[in-house]
Amino acid sequence: MKHVLLFSCLMSIIVSFSQKNFSQKKNNDVQKEQVELLKICTIKNKRISAWNTDQLNNVYVAEGSTLNKYNSEGNLIFSQSIKSMGEISSIDVLNPMKIGVFSINQQKICFIDNTLTLINECIDLSGRNIGYVNKIYPSNRQNIIWLWDSNNSKIVQIDNRNTKKTIRETSNLNGIINLENPVFFREIDNQLHVVDLKNNMYIFDVFGSLIENNYKLNEKEIISSNKNKVLSIIDKKIYVYKADQNKIFFCKLTDIEALNFEVNSTFLYVETNYGIEIFKFL
């Protein structure tokens, strides 16, 4: 009987020790999966009106009508004042050789090359049968630009060759789905993703038709994207949304308050009240 009790006690200790080791190993594995960040530099600017990055890790920062281009180490490469545009409201870089620059005040879309030099004539939206545009995004499809017409709460697709051709439009979205004031307006995987001030996500196909989705965004969530992935920041943590539209933890930010962010396979760029912070993934 004593031998049986001794054996049972010994087995209990071994099982307990094994479970503890397994739990520690699991925790260590989880920690290893968490991506670490190395801060590279800060592009200091408290008056950013628009910014973006390209596939070559360059950063474009607009301050009013002045546009600056930096490399990933924060060194200034080019600077250009585009006074005819007024204040630059957004910068969209699908192609580093043809960058879309938009001014809400002037209702103009211009294209610049990799040296920030204007290419051809700008597109004057005021000369079209469109209300007041305050969001644009060049489509991956050739020669098409998505627009948000805030006066008429409609999404418009136009030809970017300045032919004044409207390809299609989806109207009265405020009345139909209560969509107004987009804060995120970007094509991802050939679908337009729109997030409003209430952090509701709406997705439209290439024909402008609404697609049902399962995104349930936190009211504090800041949205961005990388290629065909939607990403977000909540309470200084970055998440990646999977195909089923549920998010998984990706990495933790340092002690900074993010206003916006961009991500590629190598770098994380975070806008704060003081400029653009550049981090490298380790």
N, C-alpha and C positions, 0 to 999 in steps of 0.2 A: 504493500500500500504506500509506504514511504517513497519507493522508487517511482510509482505512478505520479504522486503529487510533485515530486522533484522534477520529473519529465514535463509535466503540464506547466509548471512555473517557468522552466527553462524555455519551452516553446513560446509562452506568452511574452517573455522578454525579447526573444528573437523576432517575433512578429512585430512587436512594438518598435524595436530598433529599425527594422526594415521599412516600416511605414514612415517613420521619421526621416530616414534617409531618402526615401522616394519623394516625400513632400518637399524636402530641401532641394533635391535635384530638380523637381518640377519648378520651384520658385526661381532657381538659378537659370533654368532654361527660358523662363518667361522674361527674366531680366536681360538675358542675352538677346532676345528677340526685339527688345525695345531699342529703337534707333537713337543713337547719341548725336549731339550737335556740337560743332566747333565754330565759334564765332570768327568770321573773317574780318569784317570791317563794318563801319556805319557810313552811309552817304548822308551827311547832315544837311537837312533842309526842312524848315518849319512851315514853308509856304508852298507845299506841293499841291498842284491842281489836278495832276494825273500822273500815272506811272505804269510801267509794265516791263516785262522781260522778254528775251527771245531765246531761240533754241541754242544759241551760241554763248549763253550765260551773260549776255550784256543786259544792262539796266537802263531804261529810258525814263527820265524824270522831267516833267514839265512844271515850270513856275511861270504862270501867266502865259505869255506868248513865246517864252524862251524854252527850248527843248535841249536837254543835255543827255549825252550817251556815255555810260560808264562801263568798264569791264567788271569782271566778278571780284576783283580786288579793290573796287571802289575808285579806280583811277579814271579821270575824265579823258574821253577819247575825242568826242566832237561836241560842239555847242552851236546852236543855230537859233536866231531870233526870227520867228515867222509872224511879223506884225500884222500882216493882212488877215490872219486868222483870229486875232484877238486872243482871249484866254483859251488855252487848250483844255478840253474837258475829258477826253479819253484818248488812249493810245492802244491800238490793237495790232499785234505782231503775229500774223499767221506765216508771213514770209519776211525774213530779215532784210530782203532786198526791196520789199514793197510794204511799207508800214502805214497803216491807216491812222490818221490823226483827225479828231473831230472837235469842233467848237460849237457849243450850244448857242452862245450869244450871236455868232455869225451864221449859224445854221449851215455850216460848210464841212464837207469831208474832203481832206486832202491826202495825198499819198507821197511819202518821202522814201529815198533810198537809204542804203546803209551809212551814208555820210550825212544824213539828215537834210539832203537837198530835195526840193520839191520836184515831183514827177508830173508832167503834163498839167492840165487845168483842173482846178478843184471842182467838186460837185456842189452846186448851190441848191440846197433843199428848199429854199424859199421860192424857187421858181417852179416847183412841182405842186401838184394838187394834194399836198400833205399839210397837216396842221403844224404843231410845234414838236419837233423831235428832241428828245433828251437822252436817248440811249441808241447806240448803234453797235453792230458786230458784223465784220466780214465773214461770210459763209465759207466753209471748205469747198463748196461747189463753186465752180469758176464764174467770176463776174457777178456774184450776188451778194448783197448786203442786207442784213436784217435791220429794221428800224422800229423804235417805239414812238408812236405819235401820241403824246400825252393829252393833247386837246381832244382827240377823238377816241382815246383809249383803244388803239388798234395797233396790231403788228403788221408791218409792211415789208415786202421784199422788193428791192429795186435792182436794176442793172447798174453796175458800177462803172460802165463805160461812158457815163454821162449822156445817155441817150434819152433821158427823162422818161424811161419806160418803167412802169410799175408792173411787176410780174404777178404778184398776188397780194391780198391783204385779208386779215382776220379782224373784223370790226366789233365795236361795242363790247369789249371784254370786261369793262367795269360793270356794265349792266348784266352780262350773262354770268360771269364767274367772280365778280367783285375784284377784278385785278386792276390795281392802280399803283403808281409810283414804284416801278421796279428798282431794286438796289443791286441786283445781279441779273445780267442779260448776256448770255453767252451760248454759242453753239458747242455742244459736246456730242461726239459720235453721231453727227448729222441730225441732231435734234436740238432745238432751241430750249434752253433751260432759263426760266425766269423766276426770280424770288422777289416778293414784294416787301414792303415795310413791316408787315406782320409776320414775316418769315414763312409764308406759304410758298411752296414750290409748284410751278406749273411747267409742263413740258409739251412742246409742239413739234409735230413732224415737219418734213420738208414742204408739205402743202399748207402748213399753218393750222392743221387740225390738232385739237387738244388730245393728249394721250394721258390715260389714267396712270397715276404713279402712287407709290407707297411711302414717299418721303414724309417723315414726321420731324420737322426741324425744331430744335430748341429755340426759344425766343432770343437767346444770347448768341446763337450760332452765327459765325462769319463764314461765308461760303466762297470757295475758289474751285479751280479745276486744274487737271494736268492730263492732256491728251483726252482719253475717254473716261477719266475718273473724276468724280466729285469729291472734294475734300472740305473739311471744316475745322474751325477752331472753337472750342468751348472751354472756358476757364483755363486758358493757357495749355490746353492739350489739343493735339492735332489728330483728327480721325480721317479715315478713308472709307468711302461708301462702297460696298460690294455690289455685285450685279443684282442681288435681291433687295437693294436699297436700304440695307441695314449697315450701320457703321462699325468699324473696328478701330481700336486705338493704334496710333502710329508712332507718335513721339511726344515728348513734353517740352514746352518752351521754357526758356529761362525767364527770369522775373521781369518781363516787359508786357506792356499793354498793347495788344495788336489792334490796329484799325482795319487792316487788310493784309492779304498775303498771296504770294505766288510760289509754286513748287515745280521743280523739275527733278530729273533722276539724280542730280548731284547737289543742288543748292536749294535752300529755303530763303525766301526774301520776305521780310515782314515790315510793313509800314507802321510807324509809331508817330507820336506827336513831334518827334525830333528828326525824323528822316526815315531812311530805309536800312534796316539791319540785314546783313548777309551772313548766313550760316552754311556750313558744309556738312553733309551727312557723313558720318563715320561708319 
